[in-house]
Amino acid sequence: MAEPSDTMSHDGIIDSSQQLLTDEKWQAIIHNDASYDNQFFYAVKTTSIFCRPSCKSRPPNKQNVRIFQNAQQALKANFRPCKRCKPTGQRLPDSEWVAQITNVIDNHFSEQMTLETLAEMCHGSPYHLHRTFKRIKGITPGDYVQQLRMDKAKKLLAETDKTVTDIAFAVGMSSTSYFVTLFRKATGQTPTEYRQRRQTGIDQGGISR
């Protein structure tokens, strides 16, 4: 039988590195209690970032929290160290922080996300995040989000029968007309024209883009 501190991972394997989220640990997290630093570390599944209990970042949703005894175990579980609280004791390179930001956008692009919200999730200031992301990636976070949304929209137009309105909502855009405008700007075609040409190209055995 596993020890009480062991938990079951998503694939059914006992993970001895992960500890239970007790009420005491949760209180330490939401109150940024520095007296618990180095006693445990917490990770957030939706951002793939782990922190010290004293981290001043926005409190996570309780159901998304995982607890680890040390930083090495969190790293082994594929979580990345927080730029703000430096749980490994080392400064996070900008390239790794941008990788964190990119991962968060990739997983949340269909949600309504402002630069301020993204900065909160990635534990930095909006200005510094915008500047660093653009320097590393060559485009702004907003441009990256739009590219991702258009790519997802193309896939949905080509592979599903969803309406244009449904696709707009699926990629995080509440205005269908604005979605159509952005799509035309990005592709030179309306969503309907893109779908028709795509289907025509496939029917004729051609390769469409």
C-alpha positions in Angstrom: 0.0 0.0 0.0 1.2 3.5 -0.9 2.1 6.0 1.9 -0.5 8.6 2.6 1.5 11.3 0.9 1.6 9.4 -2.4 -0.9 10.2 -5.1 -2.1 8.5 -8.2 -1.0 10.2 -11.5 -3.2 10.6 -14.5 -1.9 7.4 -16.0 -2.6 5.3 -12.9 1.0 5.2 -11.6 1.8 6.0 -8.0 3.7 9.3 -7.9 5.7 9.4 -4.7 7.1 12.9 -5.5 3.7 14.5 -5.2 2.3 15.3 -1.8 -1.3 15.9 -0.7 -2.6 19.5 -0.8 -3.6 19.8 2.9 -5.5 22.8 4.2 -2.4 24.0 6.0 -0.4 24.0 2.7 -3.3 25.7 0.9 -3.5 28.5 3.5 0.3 29.0 3.2 -0.1 29.4 -0.6 -3.0 31.9 -0.6 -1.4 33.9 2.2 2.1 33.8 0.6 3.6 32.5 3.9 7.4 32.6 3.6 7.8 30.4 6.7 6.8 27.4 4.5 9.4 28.1 1.8 11.6 25.0 1.2 9.1 22.9 3.1 7.2 22.3 -0.1 6.6 23.7 -3.6 3.4 24.1 -5.5 2.8 23.8 -9.2 -0.2 24.9 -11.3 -1.4 22.4 -14.0 -2.9 25.1 -16.2 0.3 27.1 -16.6 2.9 24.3 -16.0 4.7 26.7 -13.6 5.8 25.9 -10.0 6.4 28.3 -7.2 7.5 28.8 -3.6 4.6 29.2 -1.1 5.6 32.8 -0.6 5.2 33.7 -4.3 3.2 36.9 -4.7 1.6 35.8 -7.9 -2.2 35.5 -8.2 -3.6 32.6 -6.2 -4.3 29.6 -8.4 -7.5 27.6 -8.5 -7.2 25.0 -5.8 -8.1 22.1 -8.1 -5.2 22.9 -10.4 -2.5 22.8 -7.7 0.0 20.0 -7.3 2.4 19.8 -4.3 6.0 18.7 -4.4 8.6 18.2 -1.7 11.4 19.9 -3.6 12.1 21.8 -6.8 13.8 18.8 -8.5 10.6 16.8 -8.3 8.6 19.5 -9.9 11.1 19.9 -12.7 11.1 16.1 -13.2 7.3 16.3 -13.6 7.8 18.9 -16.4 6.9 22.0 -14.6 8.9 25.2 -15.2 10.2 27.4 -12.4 8.4 30.7 -11.7 10.3 33.8 -12.9 9.1 35.9 -10.0 9.9 33.7 -6.9 12.8 31.7 -8.4 12.0 28.3 -6.7 15.3 26.8 -8.0 17.3 29.7 -6.6 18.4 30.8 -10.1 17.2 33.5 -12.4 15.0 32.1 -15.2 16.5 32.8 -18.6 14.2 35.0 -20.8 14.1 32.2 -23.4 12.6 29.8 -20.9 10.1 32.4 -19.7 9.0 33.0 -23.2 8.6 29.3 -23.6 6.3 29.4 -20.5 4.3 32.2 -22.0 4.0 30.4 -25.3 2.8 27.3 -23.6 0.1 29.3 -21.7 -1.1 30.9 -24.9 -1.2 27.6 -26.7 -3.5 26.2 -24.0 -5.7 29.2 -23.5 -5.9 31.0 -26.9 -9.6 30.3 -27.1 -10.3 32.2 -23.9 -10.7 36.0 -23.6 -7.2 36.9 -22.5 -5.7 40.4 -22.0 -2.0 41.2 -21.7 -2.6 41.8 -18.0 -4.2 38.4 -17.5 -1.4 36.7 -19.4 1.2 38.5 -17.3 -0.6 37.4 -14.1 -0.6 33.8 -15.3 3.1 33.9 -16.2 4.2 35.8 -13.1 5.6 39.0 -14.6 4.6 42.6 -15.5 2.6 43.3 -18.7 5.2 45.7 -20.1 8.2 43.3 -19.4 6.3 40.3 -20.8 5.3 42.2 -24.0 8.9 43.5 -24.6 10.6 40.2 -23.8 8.2 38.1 -25.9 8.6 40.3 -28.9 12.4 40.3 -28.5 12.6 36.5 -28.4 9.8 35.5 -30.8 9.9 38.5 -33.2 6.2 39.2 -32.8 4.0 40.5 -30.0 1.9 38.2 -27.8 -1.2 39.6 -29.4 0.0 38.8 -32.9 0.9 35.3 -31.8 -2.6 34.8 -30.3 -4.2 35.9 -33.6 -1.9 33.7 -35.7 -2.9 30.7 -33.5 -6.6 31.5 -33.8 -6.4 31.8 -37.5 -4.5 28.5 -37.8 -7.1 26.8 -35.6 -9.9 28.4 -37.6 -8.5 27.1 -40.9 -8.4 23.6 -39.5 -12.0 23.8 -38.3 -13.1 25.2 -41.6 -11.4 22.4 -43.5 -12.2 19.5 -41.3 -15.6 20.3 -39.7 -19.1 21.5 -40.7 -19.2 24.1 -37.9 -20.7 27.4 -38.8 -18.5 30.4 -39.1 -20.1 31.8 -36.0 -19.4 28.6 -34.1 -15.8 28.6 -35.3 -15.3 32.3 -34.2 -16.4 31.4 -30.7 -14.3 28.2 -30.7 -11.1 30.2 -31.3 -12.0 32.8 -28.7 -13.7 35.6 -30.7 -17.1 36.7 -29.7 -17.7 38.9 -32.7 -18.3 37.0 -36.0 -17.9 40.1 -38.1 -14.5 40.9 -36.5 -13.4 37.3 -37.0 -14.3 37.4 -40.7 -12.4 40.7 -41.0 -9.3 39.3 -39.4 -9.5 36.0 -41.3 -9.7 37.9 -44.6 -6.8 40.1 -43.7 -4.7 37.0 -42.8 -5.7 34.8 -45.8 -7.1 37.1 -48.5 -10.3 35.1 -48.3 -13.5 35.1 -46.2 -13.9 31.9 -44.1 -16.7 30.8 -46.4 -14.5 31.3 -49.5 -11.6 29.4 -47.7 -13.9 26.5 -46.9 -15.3 26.3 -50.5 -11.9 26.5 -52.1 -10.5 24.0 -49.7 -13.3 21.5 -50.4 -13.0 22.1 -54.2 -9.3 21.4 -54.1 -9.8 18.2 -52.2 -12.7 17.1 -54.5 -10.5 17.6 -57.5 -7.6 15.8 -56.0 -5.6 18.9 -55.6 -3.5 20.1 -52.7 -5.0 23.2 -51.1 -3.2 25.5 -48.7 
